Structures are given as structure tokens and as C-alpha cells.
Amino acid sequence: MAKNDVEILTDEKIAKGGVLAKIYFDMQSKNKDELQPLLVDLVNQRLLKEKGVVYCHGSIEEPIERDGIYITSAILNVLVEHPSVLIGIAFRYSPAGVEILKPTKSLTLQTAELQAILMDLSQISLDYSKYILEKVLKPEDMANMKAQLDARAELGKKLIDRKGDMPENNE
């Protein structure tokens, strides 16, 4: 049986370090009619626009009612160019589950890729902390915190720029 275009694309991306994952999302609301459009928006306006997402497709279940709350779920196959993209998706969108479909045996990360993943995690954590602190701190405390965050961001940029000057580690 010949492979279709999606299978060929998937195999090419996996060979270059990509990952195919099944991602599970769930959503609840008292309003049945808003659930499926929200999940469609998640796919079309958010996930598909994430840098490094090659494709995203799947199904959205019909909402069911339990104790006055409607519940639905989406099961999506998502192909990404690098494992770091999945980590970002997990942090930003909080899926109920993630299952790695391909590669099936092992995944190799270059040192630079691991460094990029760790820097992304740090940035995401910083963004969440900043958001929470903006909602809690007094204006004068927020000004001090903003100065500290700006200094940290500048240091992060310098570290990323320096990465390009470092020799490749092929161990």
C-alpha cells in the first residue's frame, strides 16, 4: 500500500527530529453551545499557529451533560518539528494528556535542543509568574519587579546570542 502525502510528510519530519503526538483536551461549561466552538478555536486559531506545528487534526466529541455541566473532549494528532514545541503546547494549553506516537523507540536531543527546551521552560515559568504578580502586587512593588524581569530577559537574550558562538557538541 502506497503512503499518502500526510504519511510521507510525517516520516520526513520524524527523521529530522520531529514528534507525532496524540494530545487530549477536555473542556467544561454550563453552556453546551460554546464548547465545540472553543475547541475548534483552540485548534484553528492557536495550535495550528504555534511555531513548529506542522499539522494538527482530530475529532471533538459531542458534549455530554453531568450535574448541570456540559463536558466535551478533543483528541488531536499533532506533528511538531521538535520536542520543545510539545513542551510549549503542554505549558500553554494544559492538555489532559499527551501520548507520543512517533518516534516509537527513542528520541535523541542535541545539547543545543535541550538547552533551548530549558530556556523555553524558564521563559514560560517567568511569564506565568509575571502574570500572577501583576495581579497581586502594589504598583510600586510591580515597578521594582518589572525592572528585575527586564534585567533577567536581557541576560537571557545575551545567553541565547552567546549560544551561536559556542562550538557544536557532537558527543
C-alpha positions, 0 to 999 in steps of 0.5 A: 500500500502506497503512503499518502502525502500526510504519511510521507510528510510525517516520516520526513519530519520524524527523521529530522527530529520531529514528534507525532503526538496524540494530545487530549483536551477536555473542556467544561461549561454550563453552556453546551453551545460554546464548547465545540466552538472553543475547541475548534478555536483552540485548534484553528486559531492557536495550535495550528499557529504555534511555531513548529506545528506542522499539522494538527487534526482530530475529532471533538466529541459531542458534549455530554451533560453531568450535574448541570455541566456540559463536558466535551473532549478533543483528541488531536494528532499533532506533528511538531518539528521538535520536542520543545514545541510539545513542551510549549503546547503542554505549558500553554494549553494544559492538555489532559494528556499527551501520548507520543506516537512517533518516534516509537523507540527513542528520541535523541536531543542535541545539547543545543535542543535541550538547552533551548527546551530549558530556556523555553521552560524558564521563559514560560515559568517567568511569564506565568509568574509575571502574570500572577504578580501583576495581579497581586502586587502594589504598583510600586512593588510591580515597578521594582519587579518589572525592572528585575524581569527586564534585567533577567530577559536581557541576560537571557537574550545575551545567553541565547546570542552567546549560544551561536558562538559556542562550538557544536557538541557532537558527543 
